[in-house]
């Protein structure tokens, strides 16, 4: 049996498709460092995100098709990831070093948006991504306490406000320089200026994803964010109640008008499982966010259960994804991270192909 040629190996690999992009891994330039040494084949598969939930299945399929090539006795596959950079359209200035900006938004307070943001950021970091988290709620910053920092701990620093790393995530919040209990009483233009400085004057470094924890509402901060930086997409956080879903729909409408894609909707506080008896209770109802997403043609990104330990972990400054990584809640956040990273990759691929979707259309691609 003769030695397999590189052309034969590439032909076999072209039968393997990326399940999210629906293109073969050869044309997507995911096959790197291919070497054929007699009956042995080695190569690297470079995924579009380290948070890809299908990494193992892609690797298994590659091994299967290569072992079927006549003359191949062994296959050595290395898996890697290279996050695509969001291609900025005319208008907003890219943030230096940041490949993708993902906003976490709601139009209603109290839905657990910051809890989702911090756990999503840590989950992406745990999957190997370079992640930053910007607290854009300048009048009510909660990221510091949820990530284990005391209020105003940078207030006396001579270097001013700068990012600091915790749990693998680079963080920055105006809360770092505000004394405990201090109120920020600013009009809209000052909020816009603060957003601009937090984005462009902070040395974020090289990041695959910069998550932005937006304040509730559809006014100054969200508008300034969309004007100041190219947002790859938005995650809308809602609870199951009708009043929350109505507000979430308004937030989606705002981003649609701003021509910012919406990755999808996540239902927080979706259900409660009794830690003693295991009985499930839908305290705030259930399934409303999924129905709303389907009605609007968006992806439903998942259900996050209501849980006292998640709340306690936030109060203690150690997100549940970090403190209890094997818990049901942590698994839900990790699944959310995989879906968000996948949506970011899909929309980035569409942009490269010249098919920039609007917000409402973004969820229909997969």
C-alpha positions in Angstrom: 0.0 0.0 0.0 1.5 3.3 -1.1 2.1 6.4 1.0 -1.0 8.7 1.1 -0.5 12.1 -0.6 -1.2 15.5 1.0 -3.9 16.0 -1.7 -5.7 12.7 -0.6 -5.5 13.9 3.0 -7.0 17.3 2.2 -9.7 15.7 0.1 -10.7 13.5 3.1 -10.6 16.5 5.5 -12.9 18.5 3.1 -15.7 16.0 4.0 -15.6 17.3 7.7 -17.8 20.2 8.3 -17.9 22.7 11.1 -21.4 22.0 12.6 -22.1 25.7 13.3 -20.6 27.4 10.1 -21.8 24.6 7.8 -18.6 24.7 5.7 -15.8 22.2 5.5 -12.8 22.7 7.7 -10.4 23.0 4.8 -12.1 25.9 3.1 -12.5 27.6 6.5 -8.6 27.4 6.9 -9.0 25.4 10.1 -6.5 22.8 9.0 -2.9 23.9 9.8 0.6 22.3 10.0 -0.4 19.3 8.0 2.4 16.7 7.6 2.4 13.3 6.0 5.3 11.1 7.0 5.0 7.7 5.5 1.9 6.2 7.0 1.6 8.8 9.7 -0.4 12.0 9.5 -0.2 15.0 11.9 -2.1 18.2 11.8 -3.6 21.0 13.8 -7.3 21.9 13.8 -7.8 25.6 14.7 -11.3 26.3 15.9 -13.0 29.7 15.8 -13.3 29.8 19.6 -11.8 27.9 22.5 -15.3 27.6 23.9 -16.5 25.5 21.1 -18.8 22.7 22.6 -18.2 20.5 19.6 -14.4 20.3 19.7 -14.3 16.6 20.7 -16.8 15.6 18.0 -14.8 17.5 15.3 -11.6 15.8 16.5 -13.3 12.4 16.4 -14.6 13.0 12.9 -11.2 14.1 11.6 -9.6 11.0 13.0 -12.3 8.8 11.5 -12.0 10.2 7.9 -8.2 10.1 8.0 -8.0 6.6 9.2 -10.2 5.6 6.3 -7.6 6.9 3.8 -5.6 4.0 2.3 -2.1 3.9 3.6 -2.8 5.9 6.8 -1.8 4.0 10.0 -1.7 6.7 12.6 -3.1 10.1 13.1 -1.9 12.8 15.5 -4.4 15.7 15.9 -3.7 18.9 17.9 -6.7 21.1 18.7 -6.3 24.9 19.0 -8.4 28.0 18.6 -8.2 31.4 17.0 -11.0 33.8 17.7 -12.1 35.8 14.7 -12.0 39.6 15.1 -15.3 41.3 14.6 -15.1 43.4 11.5 -16.0 47.0 12.4 -18.4 48.8 10.1 -18.1 52.5 9.3 -18.6 54.6 12.4 -17.6 53.2 15.8 -13.9 53.1 16.6 -12.5 49.6 17.5 -11.1 49.1 20.9 -7.4 48.5 20.6 -6.5 44.8 21.1 -10.1 43.7 21.5 -11.4 41.2 18.9 -15.1 41.1 19.9 -17.3 43.2 22.1 -20.3 41.5 23.6 -22.9 43.5 25.5 -25.0 42.0 28.3 -28.3 43.9 28.5 -31.8 44.1 29.8 -34.3 46.9 29.9 -35.4 46.0 33.5 -33.4 46.0 36.7 -33.4 43.0 39.1 -33.2 40.3 36.4 -29.7 39.2 37.4 -27.9 40.8 34.4 -24.6 41.4 36.3 -24.7 37.9 37.7 -25.0 36.6 34.2 -22.3 38.9 33.0 -19.7 37.9 35.6 -20.4 34.2 35.3 -20.4 34.3 31.5 -17.0 36.1 31.6 -15.4 33.6 34.0 -16.9 30.7 32.0 -15.3 31.9 28.7 -12.0 32.4 30.5 -12.2 28.8 31.9 -12.6 27.6 28.3 -9.3 29.3 27.4 -10.4 32.6 25.9 -8.8 35.9 26.7 -11.6 37.8 28.4 -12.3 41.3 29.7 -15.3 42.6 31.6 -16.3 46.3 31.6 -18.8 47.5 34.2 -20.7 50.1 32.2 -23.2 50.8 34.9 -21.5 53.9 36.0 -24.2 55.0 38.4 -24.7 51.6 40.0 -21.5 49.5 39.5 -21.9 45.9 41.0 -19.2 44.0 39.2 -16.5 44.8 41.9 -18.4 43.2 44.8 -19.4 40.2 42.6 -15.8 39.6 41.6 -14.4 40.1 45.1 -13.2 43.7 45.3 -13.9 46.2 48.0 -15.5 49.6 47.0 -13.0 52.2 46.1 -9.8 50.1 46.5 -8.1 52.1 43.7 -9.2 55.5 45.0 -5.7 56.3 46.4 -3.8 54.9 43.5 -1.5 57.3 41.7 -1.9 55.4 38.5 -5.7 56.0 38.2 -8.3 53.6 37.0 -6.9 50.5 35.3 -7.9 46.8 34.6 -7.2 44.2 37.2 -7.4 40.4 36.7 -9.5 38.1 38.8 -10.5 34.5 37.9 -8.8 34.8 34.6 -10.8 37.9 33.6 -9.5 41.5 33.1 -11.9 43.8 34.9 -12.5 47.5 35.0 -15.3 49.4 36.8 -15.7 53.0 38.0 -16.6 51.3 41.3 -12.9 50.6 41.7 -12.4 54.4 42.5 -15.7 55.2 44.2 -15.8 55.2 48.0 -18.4 52.8 49.5 -21.8 54.4 49.4 -20.8 57.3 47.1 -23.5 58.3 44.5 -22.6 59.2 40.9 -25.0 62.0 40.0 -24.3 62.6 36.3 -26.3 63.9 33.4 -26.3 62.0 30.1 -23.3 63.7 28.5 -21.1 62.8 31.4 -22.2 59.2 31.3 -21.3 59.1 27.6 -17.9 60.6 28.3 -17.3 58.0 31.0 -18.2 55.1 28.6 -15.9 56.5 26.0 -13.0 56.7 28.4 -13.6 53.2 29.9 -13.5 51.8 26.4 -10.7 53.6 24.7 -8.5 55.0 27.5 -8.2 51.8 29.5 -5.3 49.5 28.5 -7.3 46.3 27.9 -4.5 44.4 26.2 -5.2 41.6 23.8 -8.7 40.1 24.3 -10.8 37.6 22.4 -14.0 38.9 24.1 -14.7 42.1 26.0 -18.0 41.7 27.8 -19.9 44.9 28.7 -22.3 44.9 31.6 -24.8 47.6 30.6 -27.1 49.3 33.0 -30.8 48.6 32.7 -32.8 50.7 30.3 -32.5 52.0 26.7 -31.0 55.4 27.2 -27.6 57.1 27.6 -25.2 54.2 28.5 -26.5 51.8 25.9 -26.7 54.4 23.2 -23.2 55.7 24.0 -21.8 52.1 23.9 -23.3 51.5 20.5 -21.8 54.7 19.2 -18.4 54.4 20.7 -17.4 50.8 19.8 -18.3 48.1 17.3 -20.4 45.6 19.2 -20.3 42.1 17.8 -23.6 41.2 19.5 -25.8 41.5 22.5 -27.1 38.9 25.1 -30.5 39.9 26.4 -31.2 38.8 30.0 -34.8 38.3 31.1 -36.8 36.4 33.7 -39.9 34.4 32.8 -42.6 37.0 33.9 -44.5 38.9 31.3 -43.4 42.3 32.6 -39.8 41.4 32.3 -40.3 39.9 28.8 -42.1 43.1 27.7 -39.1 45.1 28.8 -36.7 42.7 27.2 -38.5 43.1 23.9 -38.0 46.9 24.1 -34.3 46.4 24.6 -34.2 44.1 21.5 -36.0 46.9 19.6 -33.5 49.4 20.6 -30.5 47.4 19.4 -32.4 46.6 16.2 -32.7 50.4 15.6 -29.0 50.8 16.4 -28.2 48.0 13.9 -26.5 45.9 16.6 -27.0 42.1 16.3 -28.7 40.3 19.1 -27.1 36.9 19.9 -30.3 35.8 21.7 -32.2 35.7 24.9 -31.3 33.9 28.2 -34.0 33.2 30.8 -32.5 33.9 34.3 -34.3 32.6 37.5 -35.9 30.2 35.2 -36.9 27.6 37.8 -36.0 26.6 41.4 -34.9 23.1 42.4 -35.3 22.4 46.2 -31.9 21.3 47.5 -33.6 19.0 50.1 -36.2 17.1 48.1 -35.2 17.9 44.5 -38.7 19.2 43.6 -38.7 21.8 40.8 -40.9 24.9 41.2 -41.3 27.6 38.5 -41.5 30.5 40.9 -41.7 33.2 38.2 -43.3 31.1 35.6 -41.3 29.3 32.9 -40.6 29.3 29.2 -41.6 32.9 28.5 -38.1 33.9 27.3 -38.0 30.9 24.9 -41.4 31.9 23.5 -40.3 35.5 23.1 -37.1 34.6 21.3 -39.0 32.3 18.9 -41.5 35.0 18.2 -38.8 37.5 17.4 -36.7 35.0 15.4 -33.8 35.0 17.9 -31.8 32.2 19.4 -32.9 31.0 22.9 -29.6 30.8 24.7 -30.6 28.8 27.8 -32.2 28.7 31.2 -30.4 29.7 34.4 -32.0 28.3 37.6 -32.8 30.4 40.6 -30.5 29.4 43.4 -29.5 30.7 46.8 -25.9 29.6 46.3 -25.6 31.7 43.1 -26.7 34.7 45.1 -24.4 33.9 48.0 -21.4 33.4 45.6 -22.0 36.8 44.2 -22.2 38.4 47.6 -18.9 36.7 48.6 -17.1 37.8 45.4 -16.6 34.3 44.0 -19.0 33.6 41.1 -20.7 30.2 41.2 -18.9 29.1 38.0 -15.7 29.5 40.0 -16.7 28.4 43.5 -18.8 25.4 42.5 -17.8 24.5 38.9 -19.6 21.1 39.1 -23.0 22.6 40.1 -26.1 22.7 38.0 -25.9 26.4 37.9 -22.3 26.4 36.8 -23.2 23.9 34.0 -25.9 26.3 32.8 -23.5 29.2 32.7 -20.9 27.1 30.8 -23.5 26.1 28.3 -24.4 29.7 27.9 -20.8 30.6 27.3 -20.5 28.0 24.6 -23.6 29.2 22.8 -22.5 32.9 23.0 -19.1 32.1 21.6 -20.7 30.0 18.9 -23.0 32.9 17.9 -20.1 35.3 17.8 -18.2 32.9 15.5 -21.2 32.4 13.2 -21.9 36.2 12.8 -18.1 36.9 12.4 -18.1 34.3 9.5 -21.1 36.0 8.0 -19.4 39.4 8.1 -16.3 38.0 6.4 -18.7 36.6 3.7 -20.2 40.0 3.3 -23.6 39.2 4.8 -23.9 41.5 7.8 -27.2 40.7 9.6 -29.3 43.1 11.6 -30.3 42.5 15.2 -33.6 40.7 14.5 -32.1 38.5 11.8 -29.1 37.5 13.8 -30.8 34.7 15.7 -31.9 32.8 12.6 -28.4 31.7 11.5 -27.0 28.4 12.7 
